[in-house]
Amino acid sequence: MFRRRRKPSVYDEPQFRAGKPAGDPSERRAEHTLGREHAGNPEAYRPGGSVYDEPDILPGRVGEFVAQDWTCRNCGYNLRGHQLEKPCPECGRREWYRPAPAGRDRFRQWLSARQQAVSARRSWLSIAGAALTAGPFAVIAALLYGPPGLSAMSVPLIAIVFAPVLEEALKIGAAALLVELKPYLFRDETQIYVAAVGAAVLFAAIENVLYLTVYISNPGLDVVLWRWTACVVLHAGCSAVAARGLVNVWRECVAEFRPPRIGAALPLWITAILLHAAYNAAALGYSWLF
Ligand SMILES: [Zn+2]
């Protein structure tokens, strides 16, 4: 005859126990942190809040054709009209997320409702806020790593490695934050460029004033001209390249109603860092030679 044993069993799992299941005490801290984060920003979308955000594990959808634009997240191929259990015809990778079933499109509803609620005024104020905060923050960070009186050895390391990484991250930081957490604030992609390039120009302007008044005593006209042309163009140009990565993330989010995948901005952000580093290396080499 069947006898229930006392050893660990699936029947001991919370859903089979009588009464309301109590959470594991070890998870209480995480629960508290997540609750506080959510309370602090009720407008932020919580990934994993719905089973429709989970990888393609729902049964009963085999053989369905994708009826909307749906980018392969490996190669960028549009999988519209394909069956997702088959690999991407372009790169051979299986796309693990599919559009939510009709009427259950949770992220679509979340995004659409907020897009409609955002006025042009609030949208532009947010863009201006992003540019006006990111620029000065990047200057503060730049001052922290670049005090006057550095040893000669640390100058190339800072100029070619640390400065490009830090500055390129901070100049687009606020725009990246908005794209990831509040993509509905942007009405078109131009605004992403305005937020990022605006921050870059402000950063360059503050940096120029500091260099030409504090760091360099009696700068010549050539130095003044160089700082207000080449340096401004460099900062604006590199941030525009990095912003293009954010635009790609935002476009996919609003066109396909998928949570923003900020990691997709990485290749162009790294490109911006490399451009910046190459410029700094050239400028450093020039100053050593002449
Ligand atoms: Zn692909």
Residues whose N, C-alpha, C, O or C-beta is under 5 A from the ligand:
A	BS01	ZN	C72 N74 C75 G76 Y77 C88 E90 C91 G92
